Amino acid sequence: NITNAQKRWGSCSHRGNLSFSWRLIMAPLPIIDSVVVHELVHLEVRNHSKAFWNKVGSLDKEYKEHKDWLKNNGYLLRLK
């Protein structure tokens, strides 16, 4: 699903439905990939445990930098 969420880049429901904010389309591709990886890992690990972050890190070696990029630049991903 594509959403109008402003505070959440992506989500994974308890039924495994993935949703992403349309604002991601304005992000650099590695950032989009990182958010998608994050949500896909939630299909296997439903929390933000160490196991979750280890799995994310195995698929996205720079996930910490990508997470920081969104924290520092996410506000720029909006229509003017």
PDB file of N, CA, C and O in Angstrom:
ATOM      1  N   ASN A   1       0.829  -1.183   0.000  1.00  0.00           N
ATOM      2  CA  ASN A   1       0.000   0.000   0.000  1.00  0.00           C
ATOM      3  C   ASN A   1       0.875   1.248   0.000  1.00  0.00           C
ATOM      4  O   ASN A   1       1.963   1.259   0.575  1.00  0.00           O
ATOM      5  N   ILE A   2       0.401   2.261  -0.631  1.00  0.00           N
ATOM      6  CA  ILE A   2       1.038   3.572  -0.596  1.00  0.00           C
ATOM      7  C   ILE A   2       0.167   4.456   0.288  1.00  0.00           C
ATOM      8  O   ILE A   2      -1.050   4.512   0.112  1.00  0.00           O
ATOM      9  N   THR A   3       0.797   5.148   1.243  1.00  0.00           N
ATOM     10  CA  THR A   3       0.042   5.953   2.200  1.00  0.00           C
ATOM     11  C   THR A   3       0.462   7.416   2.144  1.00  0.00           C
ATOM     12  O   THR A   3       1.426   7.786   1.475  1.00  0.00           O
ATOM     13  N   ASN A   4      -0.281   8.220   2.858  1.00  0.00           N
ATOM     14  CA  ASN A   4       0.023   9.638   3.007  1.00  0.00           C
ATOM     15  C   ASN A   4       0.688   9.895   4.363  1.00  0.00           C
ATOM     16  O   ASN A   4       0.687  11.023   4.856  1.00  0.00           O
ATOM     17  N   ALA A   5       1.245   8.857   4.954  1.00  0.00           N
ATOM     18  CA  ALA A   5       1.862   8.981   6.277  1.00  0.00           C
ATOM     19  C   ALA A   5       2.963  10.028   6.259  1.00  0.00           C
ATOM     20  O   ALA A   5       3.750  10.108   5.316  1.00  0.00           O
ATOM     21  N   GLN A   6       3.005  10.822   7.306  1.00  0.00           N
ATOM     22  CA  GLN A   6       4.011  11.871   7.401  1.00  0.00           C
ATOM     23  C   GLN A   6       5.078  11.548   8.436  1.00  0.00           C
ATOM     24  O   GLN A   6       6.165  12.125   8.393  1.00  0.00           O
ATOM     25  N   LYS A   7       4.800  10.656   9.347  1.00  0.00           N
ATOM     26  CA  LYS A   7       5.749  10.348  10.416  1.00  0.00           C
ATOM     27  C   LYS A   7       6.330   8.941  10.295  1.00  0.00           C
ATOM     28  O   LYS A   7       7.265   8.595  11.016  1.00  0.00           O
ATOM     29  N   ARG A   8       5.792   8.143   9.403  1.00  0.00           N
ATOM     30  CA  ARG A   8       6.231   6.760   9.270  1.00  0.00           C
ATOM     31  C   ARG A   8       6.568   6.502   7.811  1.00  0.00           C
ATOM     32  O   ARG A   8       5.731   6.712   6.934  1.00  0.00           O
ATOM     33  N   TRP A   9       7.778   6.051   7.547  1.00  0.00           N
ATOM     34  CA  TRP A   9       8.205   5.813   6.157  1.00  0.00           C
ATOM     35  C   TRP A   9       7.637   4.521   5.621  1.00  0.00           C
ATOM     36  O   TRP A   9       7.332   4.405   4.434  1.00  0.00           O
ATOM     37  N   GLY A  10       7.500   3.558   6.499  1.00  0.00           N
ATOM     38  CA  GLY A  10       6.946   2.277   6.097  1.00  0.00           C
ATOM     39  C   GLY A  10       6.384   1.568   7.307  1.00  0.00           C
ATOM     40  O   GLY A  10       6.683   1.923   8.447  1.00  0.00           O
ATOM     41  N   SER A  11       5.571   0.568   7.050  1.00  0.00           N
ATOM     42  CA  SER A  11       5.033  -0.231   8.150  1.00  0.00           C
ATOM     43  C   SER A  11       4.693  -1.627   7.638  1.00  0.00           C
ATOM     44  O   SER A  11       4.500  -1.857   6.444  1.00  0.00           O
ATOM     45  N   CYS A  12       4.629  -2.540   8.593  1.00  0.00           N
ATOM     46  CA  CYS A  12       4.253  -3.927   8.309  1.00  0.00           C
ATOM     47  C   CYS A  12       3.161  -4.300   9.299  1.00  0.00           C
ATOM     48  O   CYS A  12       3.391  -4.314  10.509  1.00  0.00           O
ATOM     49  N   SER A  13       1.983  -4.598   8.791  1.00  0.00           N
ATOM     50  CA  SER A  13       0.860  -4.935   9.674  1.00  0.00           C
ATOM     51  C   SER A  13       1.033  -6.344  10.240  1.00  0.00           C
ATOM     52  O   SER A  13       1.871  -7.117   9.773  1.00  0.00           O
ATOM     53  N   HIS A  14       0.233  -6.660  11.244  1.00  0.00           N
ATOM     54  CA  HIS A  14       0.292  -8.002  11.836  1.00  0.00           C
ATOM     55  C   HIS A  14      -0.092  -9.083  10.830  1.00  0.00           C
ATOM     56  O   HIS A  14       0.216 -10.258  11.029  1.00  0.00           O
ATOM     57  N   ARG A  15      -0.760  -8.689   9.756  1.00  0.00           N
ATOM     58  CA  ARG A  15      -1.109  -9.634   8.684  1.00  0.00           C
ATOM     59  C   ARG A  15      -0.042  -9.706   7.598  1.00  0.00           C
ATOM     60  O   ARG A  15      -0.175 -10.473   6.644  1.00  0.00           O
ATOM     61  N   GLY A  16       1.007  -8.915   7.741  1.00  0.00           N
ATOM     62  CA  GLY A  16       2.086  -8.932   6.765  1.00  0.00           C
ATOM     63  C   GLY A  16       1.889  -7.996   5.592  1.00  0.00           C
ATOM     64  O   GLY A  16       2.593  -8.097   4.588  1.00  0.00           O
ATOM     65  N   ASN A  17       0.934  -7.082   5.711  1.00  0.00           N
ATOM     66  CA  ASN A  17       0.734  -6.085   4.652  1.00  0.00           C
ATOM     67  C   ASN A  17       1.737  -4.955   4.819  1.00  0.00           C
ATOM     68  O   ASN A  17       1.845  -4.362   5.893  1.00  0.00           O
ATOM     69  N   LEU A  18       2.469  -4.661   3.752  1.00  0.00           N
ATOM     70  CA  LEU A  18       3.461  -3.594   3.793  1.00  0.00           C
ATOM     71  C   LEU A  18       2.867  -2.310   3.250  1.00  0.00           C
ATOM     72  O   LEU A  18       2.136  -2.317   2.260  1.00  0.00           O
ATOM     73  N   SER A  19       3.189  -1.209   3.907  1.00  0.00           N
ATOM     74  CA  SER A  19       2.749   0.114   3.474  1.00  0.00           C
ATOM     75  C   SER A  19       3.948   1.043   3.476  1.00  0.00           C
ATOM     76  O   SER A  19       4.847   0.920   4.308  1.00  0.00           O
ATOM     77  N   PHE A  20       3.948   1.980   2.525  1.00  0.00           N
ATOM     78  CA  PHE A  20       5.039   2.943   2.407  1.00  0.00           C
ATOM     79  C   PHE A  20       4.471   4.322   2.125  1.00  0.00           C
ATOM     80  O   PHE A  20       3.484   4.469   1.403  1.00  0.00           O
ATOM     81  N   SER A  21       5.106   5.323   2.703  1.00  0.00           N
ATOM     82  CA  SER A  21       4.714   6.705   2.437  1.00  0.00           C
ATOM     83  C   SER A  21       5.111   7.073   1.012  1.00  0.00           C
ATOM     84  O   SER A  21       6.204   6.730   0.562  1.00  0.00           O
ATOM     85  N   TRP A  22       4.232   7.765   0.308  1.00  0.00           N
ATOM     86  CA  TRP A  22       4.533   8.196  -1.058  1.00  0.00           C
ATOM     87  C   TRP A  22       5.729   9.148  -1.064  1.00  0.00           C
ATOM     88  O   TRP A  22       6.375   9.308  -2.100  1.00  0.00           O
ATOM     89  N   ARG A  23       6.033   9.769   0.046  1.00  0.00           N
ATOM     90  CA  ARG A  23       7.156  10.718   0.122  1.00  0.00           C
ATOM     91  C   ARG A  23       8.508  10.054  -0.155  1.00  0.00           C
ATOM     92  O   ARG A  23       9.468  10.722  -0.541  1.00  0.00           O
ATOM     93  N   LEU A  24       8.572   8.749   0.043  1.00  0.00           N
ATOM     94  CA  LEU A  24       9.827   8.035  -0.210  1.00  0.00           C
ATOM     95  C   LEU A  24      10.297   8.175  -1.651  1.00  0.00           C
ATOM     96  O   LEU A  24      11.497   8.085  -1.915  1.00  0.00           O
ATOM     97  N   ILE A  25       9.391   8.389  -2.579  1.00  0.00           N
ATOM     98  CA  ILE A  25       9.759   8.485  -3.993  1.00  0.00           C
ATOM     99  C   ILE A  25      10.751   9.618  -4.231  1.00  0.00           C
ATOM    100  O   ILE A  25      11.467   9.618  -5.232  1.00  0.00           O
ATOM    101  N   MET A  26      10.796  10.586  -3.311  1.00  0.00           N
ATOM    102  CA  MET A  26      11.709  11.724  -3.441  1.00  0.00           C
ATOM    103  C   MET A  26      13.063  11.465  -2.791  1.00  0.00           C
ATOM    104  O   MET A  26      13.969  12.292  -2.897  1.00  0.00           O
ATOM    105  N   ALA A  27      13.208  10.339  -2.130  1.00  0.00           N
ATOM    106  CA  ALA A  27      14.461   9.999  -1.452  1.00  0.00           C
ATOM    107  C   ALA A  27      15.434   9.349  -2.432  1.00  0.00           C
ATOM    108  O   ALA A  27      15.020   8.799  -3.452  1.00  0.00           O
ATOM    109  N   PRO A  28      16.723   9.413  -2.123  1.00  0.00           N
ATOM    110  CA  PRO A  28      17.701   8.685  -2.938  1.00  0.00           C
ATOM    111  C   PRO A  28      17.406   7.179  -2.908  1.00  0.00           C
ATOM    112  O   PRO A  28      16.915   6.656  -1.908  1.00  0.00           O
ATOM    113  N   LEU A  29      17.702   6.504  -3.991  1.00  0.00           N
ATOM    114  CA  LEU A  29      17.396   5.080  -4.116  1.00  0.00           C
ATOM    115  C   LEU A  29      17.928   4.230  -2.952  1.00  0.00           C
ATOM    116  O   LEU A  29      17.203   3.357  -2.477  1.00  0.00           O
ATOM    117  N   PRO A  30      19.164   4.447  -2.474  1.00  0.00           N
ATOM    118  CA  PRO A  30      19.620   3.628  -1.341  1.00  0.00           C
ATOM    119  C   PRO A  30      18.751   3.795  -0.089  1.00  0.00           C
ATOM    120  O   PRO A  30      18.623   2.863   0.706  1.00  0.00           O
ATOM    121  N   ILE A  31      18.165   4.963   0.085  1.00  0.00           N
ATOM    122  CA  ILE A  31      17.288   5.203   1.233  1.00  0.00           C
ATOM    123  C   ILE A  31      15.978   4.436   1.051  1.00  0.00           C
ATOM    124  O   ILE A  31      15.483   3.810   1.988  1.00  0.00           O
ATOM    125  N   ILE A  32      15.425   4.488  -0.152  1.00  0.00           N
ATOM    126  CA  ILE A  32      14.201   3.728  -0.448  1.00  0.00           C
ATOM    127  C   ILE A  32      14.457   2.244  -0.214  1.00  0.00           C
ATOM    128  O   ILE A  32      13.667   1.566   0.443  1.00  0.00           O
ATOM    129  N   ASP A  33      15.563   1.744  -0.756  1.00  0.00           N
ATOM    130  CA  ASP A  33      15.907   0.327  -0.584  1.00  0.00           C
ATOM    131  C   ASP A  33      16.000  -0.036   0.897  1.00  0.00           C
ATOM    132  O   ASP A  33      15.542  -1.101   1.310  1.00  0.00           O
ATOM    133  N   SER A  34      16.590   0.848   1.687  1.00  0.00           N
ATOM    134  CA  SER A  34      16.764   0.588   3.111  1.00  0.00           C
ATOM    135  C   SER A  34      15.425   0.475   3.836  1.00  0.00           C
ATOM    136  O   SER A  34      15.248  -0.404   4.680  1.00  0.00           O
ATOM    137  N   VAL A  35      14.491   1.352   3.514  1.00  0.00           N
ATOM    138  CA  VAL A  35      13.160   1.297   4.135  1.00  0.00           C
ATOM    139  C   VAL A  35      12.440   0.016   3.712  1.00  0.00           C
ATOM    140  O   VAL A  35      11.779  -0.623   4.531  1.00  0.00           O
ATOM    141  N   VAL A  36      12.563  -0.356   2.451  1.00  0.00           N
ATOM    142  CA  VAL A  36      11.926  -1.590   1.968  1.00  0.00           C
ATOM    143  C   VAL A  36      12.530  -2.805   2.677  1.00  0.00           C
ATOM    144  O   VAL A  36      11.797  -3.690   3.117  1.00  0.00           O
ATOM    145  N   VAL A  37      13.851  -2.852   2.790  1.00  0.00           N
ATOM    146  CA  VAL A  37      14.506  -3.957   3.500  1.00  0.00           C
ATOM    147  C   VAL A  37      13.999  -4.025   4.937  1.00  0.00           C
ATOM    148  O   VAL A  37      13.662  -5.102   5.428  1.00  0.00           O
ATOM    149  N   HIS A  38      13.945  -2.889   5.604  1.00  0.00           N
ATOM    150  CA  HIS A  38      13.472  -2.824   6.989  1.00  0.00           C
ATOM    151  C   HIS A  38      12.088  -3.469   7.120  1.00  0.00           C
ATOM    152  O   HIS A  38      11.859  -4.291   8.008  1.00  0.00           O
ATOM    153  N   GLU A  39      11.186  -3.094   6.244  1.00  0.00           N
ATOM    154  CA  GLU A  39       9.822  -3.634   6.329  1.00  0.00           C
ATOM    155  C   GLU A  39       9.763  -5.101   5.923  1.00  0.00           C
ATOM    156  O   GLU A  39       9.002  -5.869   6.511  1.00  0.00           O
ATOM    157  N   LEU A  40      10.541  -5.499   4.942  1.00  0.00           N
ATOM    158  CA  LEU A  40      10.569  -6.916   4.549  1.00  0.00           C
ATOM    159  C   LEU A  40      11.086  -7.798   5.681  1.00  0.00           C
ATOM    160  O   LEU A  40      10.582  -8.902   5.885  1.00  0.00           O
ATOM    161  N   VAL A  41      12.084  -7.321   6.414  1.00  0.00           N
ATOM    162  CA  VAL A  41      12.598  -8.100   7.543  1.00  0.00           C
ATOM    163  C   VAL A  41      11.512  -8.279   8.603  1.00  0.00           C
ATOM    164  O   VAL A  41      11.491  -9.293   9.301  1.00  0.00           O
ATOM    165  N   HIS A  42      10.611  -7.304   8.728  1.00  0.00           N
ATOM    166  CA  HIS A  42       9.509  -7.444   9.687  1.00  0.00           C
ATOM    167  C   HIS A  42       8.591  -8.619   9.342  1.00  0.00           C
ATOM    168  O   HIS A  42       7.857  -9.088  10.212  1.00  0.00           O
ATOM    169  N   LEU A  43       8.612  -9.096   8.126  1.00  0.00           N
ATOM    170  CA  LEU A  43       7.829 -10.285   7.784  1.00  0.00           C
ATOM    171  C   LEU A  43       8.377 -11.517   8.500  1.00  0.00           C
ATOM    172  O   LEU A  43       7.653 -12.484   8.740  1.00  0.00           O
ATOM    173  N   GLU A  44       9.655 -11.469   8.833  1.00  0.00           N
ATOM    174  CA  GLU A  44      10.315 -12.585   9.515  1.00  0.00           C
ATOM    175  C   GLU A  44      10.477 -12.326  11.014  1.00  0.00           C
ATOM    176  O   GLU A  44      10.266 -13.224  11.831  1.00  0.00           O
ATOM    177  N   VAL A  45      10.848 -11.106  11.367  1.00  0.00           N
ATOM    178  CA  VAL A  45      11.076 -10.725  12.768  1.00  0.00           C
ATOM    179  C   VAL A  45      10.167  -9.537  13.065  1.00  0.00           C
ATOM    180  O   VAL A  45      10.369  -8.451  12.522  1.00  0.00           O
ATOM    181  N   ARG A  46       9.182  -9.734  13.912  1.00  0.00           N
ATOM    182  CA  ARG A  46       8.113  -8.743  14.099  1.00  0.00           C
ATOM    183  C   ARG A  46       8.438  -7.605  15.061  1.00  0.00           C
ATOM    184  O   ARG A  46       7.566  -6.790  15.362  1.00  0.00           O
ATOM    185  N   ASN A  47       9.659  -7.533  15.543  1.00  0.00           N
ATOM    186  CA  ASN A  47      10.010  -6.494  16.506  1.00  0.00           C
ATOM    187  C   ASN A  47      11.333  -5.849  16.103  1.00  0.00           C
ATOM    188  O   ASN A  47      11.869  -6.143  15.035  1.00  0.00           O
ATOM    189  N   HIS A  48      11.852  -4.985  16.942  1.00  0.00           N
ATOM    190  CA  HIS A  48      13.135  -4.334  16.674  1.00  0.00           C
ATOM    191  C   HIS A  48      14.213  -4.887  17.612  1.00  0.00           C
ATOM    192  O   HIS A  48      14.994  -4.135  18.195  1.00  0.00           O
ATOM    193  N   SER A  49      14.236  -6.194  17.742  1.00  0.00           N
ATOM    194  CA  SER A  49      15.210  -6.873  18.593  1.00  0.00           C
ATOM    195  C   SER A  49      16.590  -6.874  17.932  1.00  0.00           C
ATOM    196  O   SER A  49      16.755  -6.436  16.794  1.00  0.00           O
ATOM    197  N   LYS A  50      17.562  -7.372  18.671  1.00  0.00           N
ATOM    198  CA  LYS A  50      18.911  -7.503  18.116  1.00  0.00           C
ATOM    199  C   LYS A  50      18.892  -8.402  16.875  1.00  0.00           C
ATOM    200  O   LYS A  50      19.589  -8.130  15.897  1.00  0.00           O
ATOM    201  N   ALA A  51      18.102  -9.461  16.919  1.00  0.00           N
ATOM    202  CA  ALA A  51      17.988 -10.364  15.761  1.00  0.00           C
ATOM    203  C   ALA A  51      17.465  -9.612  14.542  1.00  0.00           C
ATOM    204  O   ALA A  51      17.932  -9.824  13.423  1.00  0.00           O
ATOM    205  N   PHE A  52      16.489  -8.731  14.771  1.00  0.00           N
ATOM    206  CA  PHE A  52      15.947  -7.920  13.682  1.00  0.00           C
ATOM    207  C   PHE A  52      17.048  -7.066  13.058  1.00  0.00           C
ATOM    208  O   PHE A  52      17.247  -7.093  11.843  1.00  0.00           O
ATOM    209  N   TRP A  53      17.765  -6.303  13.896  1.00  0.00           N
ATOM    210  CA  TRP A  53      18.791  -5.393  13.369  1.00  0.00           C
ATOM    211  C   TRP A  53      19.955  -6.158  12.742  1.00  0.00           C
ATOM    212  O   TRP A  53      20.564  -5.676  11.787  1.00  0.00           O
ATOM    213  N   ASN A  54      20.272  -7.345  13.268  1.00  0.00           N
ATOM    214  CA  ASN A  54      21.311  -8.172  12.641  1.00  0.00           C
ATOM    215  C   ASN A  54      20.893  -8.588  11.239  1.00  0.00           C
ATOM    216  O   ASN A  54      21.705  -8.567  10.314  1.00  0.00           O
ATOM    217  N   LYS A  55      19.630  -8.965  11.078  1.00  0.00           N
ATOM    218  CA  LYS A  55      19.118  -9.362   9.757  1.00  0.00           C
ATOM    219  C   LYS A  55      19.114  -8.164   8.816  1.00  0.00           C
ATOM    220  O   LYS A  55      19.539  -8.279   7.666  1.00  0.00           O
ATOM    221  N   VAL A  56      18.635  -7.011   9.294  1.00  0.00           N
ATOM    222  CA  VAL A  56      18.657  -5.795   8.470  1.00  0.00           C
ATOM    223  C   VAL A  56      20.090  -5.499   8.041  1.00  0.00           C
ATOM    224  O   VAL A  56      20.343  -5.222   6.869  1.00  0.00           O
ATOM    225  N   GLY A  57      21.030  -5.558   8.990  1.00  0.00           N
ATOM    226  CA  GLY A  57      22.433  -5.271   8.689  1.00  0.00           C
ATOM    227  C   GLY A  57      23.047  -6.234   7.694  1.00  0.00           C
ATOM    228  O   GLY A  57      23.945  -5.857   6.941  1.00  0.00           O
ATOM    229  N   SER A  58      22.577  -7.474   7.678  1.00  0.00           N
ATOM    230  CA  SER A  58      23.109  -8.445   6.713  1.00  0.00           C
ATOM    231  C   SER A  58      22.633  -8.137   5.294  1.00  0.00           C
ATOM    232  O   SER A  58      23.274  -8.531   4.320  1.00  0.00           O
ATOM    233  N   LEU A  59      21.512  -7.434   5.183  1.00  0.00           N
ATOM    234  CA  LEU A  59      20.944  -7.097   3.872  1.00  0.00           C
ATOM    235  C   LEU A  59      21.248  -5.666   3.442  1.00  0.00           C
ATOM    236  O   LEU A  59      21.273  -5.362   2.249  1.00  0.00           O
ATOM    237  N   ASP A  60      21.476  -4.803   4.404  1.00  0.00           N
ATOM    238  CA  ASP A  60      21.752  -3.382   4.139  1.00  0.00           C
ATOM    239  C   ASP A  60      22.913  -2.969   5.037  1.00  0.00           C
ATOM    240  O   ASP A  60      22.711  -2.540   6.173  1.00  0.00           O
ATOM    241  N   LYS A  61      24.118  -3.101   4.520  1.00  0.00           N
ATOM    242  CA  LYS A  61      25.332  -2.848   5.306  1.00  0.00           C
ATOM    243  C   LYS A  61      25.412  -1.421   5.839  1.00  0.00           C
ATOM    244  O   LYS A  61      26.094  -1.173   6.834  1.00  0.00           O
ATOM    245  N   GLU A  62      24.734  -0.490   5.200  1.00  0.00           N
ATOM    246  CA  GLU A  62      24.797   0.916   5.613  1.00  0.00           C
ATOM    247  C   GLU A  62      23.480   1.392   6.227  1.00  0.00           C
ATOM    248  O   GLU A  62      23.153   2.577   6.160  1.00  0.00           O
ATOM    249  N   TYR A  63      22.730   0.471   6.823  1.00  0.00           N
ATOM    250  CA  TYR A  63      21.405   0.847   7.333  1.00  0.00           C
ATOM    251  C   TYR A  63      21.474   1.947   8.383  1.00  0.00           C
ATOM    252  O   TYR A  63      20.559   2.767   8.468  1.00  0.00           O
ATOM    253  N   LYS A  64      22.535   1.986   9.186  1.00  0.00           N
ATOM    254  CA  LYS A  64      22.637   3.045  10.202  1.00  0.00           C
ATOM    255  C   LYS A  64      22.758   4.414   9.545  1.00  0.00           C
ATOM    256  O   LYS A  64      22.132   5.381   9.978  1.00  0.00           O
ATOM    257  N   GLU A  65      23.565   4.483   8.502  1.00  0.00           N
ATOM    258  CA  GLU A  65      23.714   5.748   7.772  1.00  0.00           C
ATOM    259  C   GLU A  65      22.403   6.131   7.083  1.00  0.00           C
ATOM    260  O   GLU A  65      22.025   7.303   7.067  1.00  0.00           O
ATOM    261  N   HIS A  66      21.717   5.148   6.520  1.00  0.00           N
ATOM    262  CA  HIS A  66      20.436   5.410   5.853  1.00  0.00           C
ATOM    263  C   HIS A  66      19.388   5.890   6.859  1.00  0.00           C
ATOM    264  O   HIS A  66      18.620   6.810   6.578  1.00  0.00           O
ATOM    265  N   LYS A  67      19.369   5.265   8.022  1.00  0.00           N
ATOM    266  CA  LYS A  67      18.444   5.670   9.080  1.00  0.00           C
ATOM    267  C   LYS A  67      18.748   7.111   9.515  1.00  0.00           C
ATOM    268  O   LYS A  67      17.838   7.919   9.697  1.00  0.00           O
ATOM    269  N   ASP A  68      20.032   7.416   9.676  1.00  0.00           N
ATOM    270  CA  ASP A  68      20.439   8.784  10.037  1.00  0.00           C
ATOM    271  C   ASP A  68      20.068   9.776   8.945  1.00  0.00           C
ATOM    272  O   ASP A  68      19.653  10.898   9.236  1.00  0.00           O
ATOM    273  N   TRP A  69      20.217   9.362   7.674  1.00  0.00           N
ATOM    274  CA  TRP A  69      19.868  10.264   6.574  1.00  0.00           C
ATOM    275  C   TRP A  69      18.393  10.646   6.665  1.00  0.00           C
ATOM    276  O   TRP A  69      18.042  11.817   6.525  1.00  0.00           O
ATOM    277  N   LEU A  70      17.535   9.663   6.897  1.00  0.00           N
ATOM    278  CA  LEU A  70      16.103   9.957   7.019  1.00  0.00           C
ATOM    279  C   LEU A  70      15.819  10.850   8.223  1.00  0.00           C
ATOM    280  O   LEU A  70      14.994  11.761   8.148  1.00  0.00           O
ATOM    281  N   LYS A  71      16.500  10.585   9.323  1.00  0.00           N
ATOM    282  CA  LYS A  71      16.296  11.406  10.523  1.00  0.00           C
ATOM    283  C   LYS A  71      16.682  12.860  10.259  1.00  0.00           C
ATOM    284  O   LYS A  71      15.998  13.783  10.702  1.00  0.00           O
ATOM    285  N   ASN A  72      17.781  13.056   9.535  1.00  0.00           N
ATOM    286  CA  ASN A  72      18.301  14.406   9.297  1.00  0.00           C
ATOM    287  C   ASN A  72      17.712  15.101   8.078  1.00  0.00           C
ATOM    288  O   ASN A  72      17.706  16.330   8.016  1.00  0.00           O
ATOM    289  N   ASN A  73      17.219  14.342   7.114  1.00  0.00           N
ATOM    290  CA  ASN A  73      16.765  14.922   5.848  1.00  0.00           C
ATOM    291  C   ASN A  73      15.328  14.602   5.474  1.00  0.00           C
ATOM    292  O   ASN A  73      14.811  15.131   4.490  1.00  0.00           O
ATOM    293  N   GLY A  74      14.687  13.752   6.239  1.00  0.00           N
ATOM    294  CA  GLY A  74      13.331  13.338   5.906  1.00  0.00           C
ATOM    295  C   GLY A  74      12.357  14.490   5.754  1.00  0.00           C
ATOM    296  O   GLY A  74      11.415  14.421   4.965  1.00  0.00           O
ATOM    297  N   TYR A  75      12.590  15.552   6.517  1.00  0.00           N
ATOM    298  CA  TYR A  75      11.687  16.710   6.431  1.00  0.00           C
ATOM    299  C   TYR A  75      11.720  17.362   5.053  1.00  0.00           C
ATOM    300  O   TYR A  75      10.796  18.093   4.695  1.00  0.00           O
ATOM    301  N   LEU A  76      12.759  17.109   4.286  1.00  0.00           N
ATOM    302  CA  LEU A  76      12.877  17.681   2.941  1.00  0.00           C
ATOM    303  C   LEU A  76      12.000  16.955   1.921  1.00  0.00           C
ATOM    304  O   LEU A  76      11.747  17.480   0.837  1.00  0.00           O
ATOM    305  N   LEU A  77      11.544  15.771   2.258  1.00  0.00           N
ATOM    306  CA  LEU A  77      10.773  14.944   1.324  1.00  0.00           C
ATOM    307  C   LEU A  77       9.300  15.343   1.367  1.00  0.00           C
ATOM    308  O   LEU A  77       8.459  14.622   1.904  1.00  0.00           O
ATOM    309  N   ARG A  78       9.020  16.468   0.807  1.00  0.00           N
ATOM    310  CA  ARG A  78       7.653  16.995   0.777  1.00  0.00           C
ATOM    311  C   ARG A  78       7.491  17.850  -0.465  1.00  0.00           C
ATOM    312  O   ARG A  78       8.472  18.319  -1.043  1.00  0.00           O
ATOM    313  N   LEU A  79       6.270  18.045  -0.861  1.00  0.00           N
ATOM    314  CA  LEU A  79       5.985  18.921  -1.993  1.00  0.00           C
ATOM    315  C   LEU A  79       5.926  20.352  -1.492  1.00  0.00           C
ATOM    316  O   LEU A  79       5.402  20.626  -0.412  1.00  0.00           O
ATOM    317  N   LYS A  80       6.460  21.242  -2.276  1.00  0.00           N
ATOM    318  CA  LYS A  80       6.453  22.662  -1.874  1.00  0.00           C
ATOM    319  C   LYS A  80       5.268  23.380  -2.434  1.00  0.00           C
ATOM    320  O   LYS A  80       5.104  24.577  -2.198  1.00  0.00           O
TER     321      LYS A  80
END
